[in-house]
Structure formats: structure tokens, C-alpha cells
Amino acid sequence: MEYLIIAVLLGLLIFQWKNRRSLKDEEYYRQITVTEEFKKTIALGLYQRFCKEVEEKRYSPTFLKSDPLDFEHFIADVLKHKYGFEAFVTKSSGDFGVDIEHGVGDGKVLGQVKCYREDMGYEPIAILHSNMVKQNASRGYVVSTAGFNENARSYAEGLNIDLINGIDLVELWINHKSPIAKTIEYQPFKNDKSDTMSM
């Protein structure tokens, strides 16, 4: 009987030790992934992964290099949770500035994605807004691996278009797609109005 009690106590001690160690690991990953430096590094990595190369380059198999057209599918997968609909990636040419569509009817959401290394101007936002009006979409979003210049931010005001920069994209990807997502508390980005949208 004494051996049984000792075994149970030893088992509890081992369980507590492992659980405490797991919590320390989670806290370590959380501290790394919330830093601005980490997010900016990953944003640059996403740009490098999907950017169109001017000349053919060879990469180590250690790196993940994707076709630029795969960027639209990547974004559609990351943003499915945000807009609450199954995402449809439009054809690569003749899409008139709409790369991704979510839902139909009144709840339709249109998206445009750009793998840019410099901040984006207002033109892609204007084209997307034109399509939103034409298709009677309820909202839209423009994703850039970089950011948006002042003209773009000013133009988007009041148009029901979310501007998702590279750091926002990293946050969305970490919070909803990565294996460590469960260890990170979701922090909506600055213009995240769609979470209040009824589904």
C-alpha cells in the first residue's frame, strides 16, 4: 500500500514537472512571436517566398520558394476564417483586379493581393472598390506583403476595405494557421471591423 501511495505521488510530481515545462515552452514561443522584429522578418520571408524573380535563381532545398500565383491561394487559405466564407481564387488573368471572392449575395467579400516589396499606392484599392460597387459586395480587402502609403490609407477610408499589410498578414497566419497558434492570444489588427460582422 505504501508503494502504491509513493508511486501515485511520484506520478503526480512528474506530471506537474512536465506540465510546468510545457507552459514555459509556450511562454517562450509566445514571447518570440509577438515581437515586431519577428513579424517583420516573417513578412520579408513571405515576400521572398512568393515574389516574382526578374532572373532565374537557384535556392537551397532548405528554403520554401513558391510560384507567385500560389500567393493568392495562400492568402485565401489564411483569410477564410476572417471573412467566414469558403474562398474562391479567380483566374490569374482577366480578373479585373479581384483575386479572391468569399461568399455570394449581400455578404460577398472581394480581395486583391499584391506581393510587393515597397508600400502600395491607392490604385489597387480604387480598382477593388470599383469591383465591389459593380458586384454589390459588402466589403473588401487588399493584402500587401509590404505596407500602404499615405494616399492608399486616405483613399481606403470609409470604403469598407480592410488594408492588410505584411505584419497584419503574419499575425493572421500565426494566430490561425501555424502549429503554435494555440499558444498565442489572438490580437486583432488595427482596422479589424469584420469580427463584428454577422455570419
C-alpha positions as CSV (number, residue, x, y, z in Angstrom):
1,M,0.0,0.0,0.0
2,E,2.9,2.4,0.8
3,Y,4.4,1.6,-2.5
4,L,1.2,2.5,-4.3
5,I,1.0,5.8,-2.5
6,I,4.6,6.6,-3.3
7,A,4.0,5.6,-7.0
8,V,0.9,7.9,-7.2
9,L,2.8,10.8,-5.6
10,L,5.8,10.3,-7.9
11,G,3.4,10.2,-10.9
12,L,1.8,13.5,-9.8
13,L,5.2,15.1,-9.4
14,I,6.3,14.0,-12.8
15,F,3.1,15.2,-14.3
16,Q,3.4,18.6,-12.7
17,W,7.0,18.9,-13.8
18,K,6.1,18.1,-17.4
19,N,3.1,20.5,-17.3
20,R,5.2,23.3,-15.9
21,R,7.9,22.7,-18.6
22,S,5.2,22.8,-21.3
23,L,3.9,26.1,-20.0
24,K,7.5,27.5,-20.1
25,D,7.9,26.4,-23.7
26,E,4.5,28.0,-24.6
27,E,5.5,31.3,-22.9
28,Y,8.9,31.2,-24.8
29,Y,7.2,30.8,-28.2
30,R,4.6,33.5,-27.3
31,Q,7.4,36.0,-26.4
32,I,9.2,35.3,-29.7
33,T,6.2,35.5,-32.0
34,V,4.8,38.8,-30.6
35,T,7.9,40.9,-31.2
36,E,7.8,43.4,-34.0
37,E,11.2,42.1,-35.2
38,F,9.9,38.5,-35.6
39,K,6.8,39.7,-37.5
40,K,8.9,41.9,-39.9
41,T,11.3,39.1,-40.5
42,I,8.4,36.7,-41.4
43,A,6.8,39.4,-43.6
44,L,10.0,39.7,-45.6
45,G,10.2,35.9,-45.8
46,L,6.7,35.8,-47.2
47,Y,7.7,38.4,-49.8
48,Q,10.8,36.4,-50.8
49,R,8.8,33.1,-50.9
50,F,6.2,34.4,-53.4
51,C,7.9,37.3,-55.3
52,K,8.3,37.1,-59.0
53,E,12.0,36.8,-59.8
54,V,13.5,39.0,-62.5
55,E,16.0,36.3,-63.3
56,E,16.1,32.6,-62.6
57,K,17.7,31.9,-59.2
58,R,18.6,28.6,-57.5
59,Y,17.7,28.1,-53.9
60,S,18.7,25.6,-51.3
61,P,16.1,22.9,-50.6
62,T,16.1,24.3,-47.1
63,F,14.1,27.3,-48.4
64,L,10.5,27.3,-49.4
65,K,10.1,29.1,-52.7
66,S,6.6,29.2,-54.3
67,D,5.2,30.3,-57.6
68,P,3.9,33.9,-57.4
69,L,0.4,32.7,-58.5
70,D,0.4,30.5,-55.3
71,F,0.3,33.7,-53.2
72,E,-3.4,34.1,-54.0
73,H,-4.2,30.6,-52.7
74,F,-2.0,31.1,-49.7
75,I,-3.9,34.3,-48.8
76,A,-7.3,32.7,-49.5
77,D,-6.5,29.9,-47.1
78,V,-5.2,32.3,-44.3
79,L,-8.3,34.6,-44.6
80,K,-11.1,32.0,-44.8
81,H,-11.6,32.3,-41.0
82,K,-11.7,36.1,-41.1
83,Y,-14.5,36.5,-43.6
84,G,-16.4,33.4,-42.7
85,F,-16.9,32.0,-46.2
86,E,-15.3,29.5,-48.4
87,A,-12.8,31.3,-50.6
88,F,-12.6,31.2,-54.4
89,V,-9.5,32.2,-56.2
90,T,-10.2,33.8,-59.5
91,K,-8.4,33.0,-62.7
92,S,-4.9,34.5,-63.0
93,S,-5.5,36.8,-66.0
94,G,-8.6,38.9,-66.8
95,D,-9.7,39.0,-63.2
96,F,-10.2,42.8,-63.4
97,G,-8.5,43.3,-60.1
98,V,-10.3,40.7,-58.0
99,D,-8.1,37.8,-56.9
100,I,-10.3,36.2,-54.2
101,E,-14.0,36.1,-53.6
102,H,-15.7,35.0,-50.4
103,G,-19.4,34.1,-50.3
104,V,-22.3,35.3,-52.6
105,G,-25.0,37.9,-52.5
106,D,-25.2,40.6,-49.8
107,G,-22.4,39.0,-47.8
108,K,-19.9,38.8,-50.7
109,V,-16.4,39.9,-49.9
110,L,-13.7,40.7,-52.6
111,G,-10.0,40.6,-52.1
112,Q,-6.9,41.7,-54.0
113,V,-3.4,40.6,-53.1
114,K,0.0,42.0,-54.0
115,C,3.4,40.6,-53.3
116,Y,5.2,44.0,-53.1
117,R,8.5,45.0,-51.5
118,E,7.5,48.7,-51.4
119,D,4.4,50.3,-49.9
120,M,1.4,50.2,-52.1
121,G,-0.4,53.2,-53.6
122,Y,-4.1,53.8,-53.9
123,E,-4.6,52.3,-57.4
124,P,-5.3,48.7,-56.4
125,I,-7.7,49.9,-53.8
126,A,-9.6,52.0,-56.3
127,I,-9.9,49.0,-58.7
128,L,-11.1,46.8,-55.9
129,H,-13.7,49.4,-54.8
130,S,-14.9,49.7,-58.4
131,N,-15.5,45.9,-58.4
132,M,-17.2,46.0,-55.0
133,V,-19.7,48.5,-56.4
134,K,-20.2,46.6,-59.7
135,Q,-20.7,43.2,-57.9
136,N,-22.6,44.7,-54.9
137,A,-20.1,43.2,-52.5
138,S,-20.5,44.1,-48.8
139,R,-16.8,44.6,-48.1
140,G,-13.3,44.1,-49.5
141,Y,-9.7,43.8,-48.5
142,V,-6.3,44.4,-50.1
143,V,-3.3,42.5,-48.9
144,S,0.3,43.6,-49.4
145,T,3.5,41.9,-48.2
146,A,4.8,45.4,-47.6
147,G,2.5,48.2,-46.5
148,F,0.4,51.1,-47.8
149,N,1.5,54.7,-48.4
150,E,-0.5,57.7,-47.1
151,N,-2.5,58.1,-50.3
152,A,-3.6,54.5,-50.1
153,R,-4.7,54.8,-46.5
154,S,-6.6,58.0,-47.1
155,Y,-8.3,56.6,-50.2
156,A,-9.5,53.5,-48.3
157,E,-11.1,55.5,-45.5
158,G,-14.9,54.9,-45.4
159,L,-14.9,52.4,-48.3
160,N,-15.3,49.2,-46.1
161,I,-12.0,47.9,-47.4
162,D,-9.5,46.4,-45.0
163,L,-5.9,47.1,-45.7
164,I,-3.8,44.2,-44.5
165,N,0.0,44.9,-44.5
166,G,2.8,42.3,-44.2
167,I,2.8,42.5,-40.4
168,D,-1.0,42.1,-40.2
169,L,-0.7,39.1,-42.5
170,V,1.9,37.5,-40.3
171,E,-0.4,38.0,-37.3
172,L,-3.3,36.4,-39.1
173,W,-1.2,33.5,-40.3
174,I,0.3,32.8,-36.8
175,N,-3.0,33.1,-35.0
176,H,-4.9,30.9,-37.3
177,K,-2.6,28.7,-39.4
178,S,0.6,27.8,-37.6
179,P,1.2,24.9,-35.2
180,I,1.8,27.3,-32.4
181,A,-1.5,29.2,-32.9
182,K,-2.9,27.7,-29.7
183,T,-0.2,29.3,-27.6
184,I,-0.8,32.8,-28.9
185,E,-3.7,35.0,-27.9
186,Y,-5.4,36.5,-30.9
187,Q,-4.8,40.2,-31.2
188,P,-6.9,41.8,-34.0
189,F,-5.1,44.2,-36.2
190,K,-5.9,47.9,-36.2
191,N,-8.8,48.0,-38.8
192,D,-10.3,44.7,-38.0
193,K,-14.0,45.5,-38.3
194,S,-15.2,42.3,-39.8
195,D,-15.1,40.3,-36.5
196,T,-18.3,42.1,-35.6
197,M,-19.9,41.2,-38.9
198,S,-22.8,38.8,-38.6
199,M,-22.4,35.5,-40.4
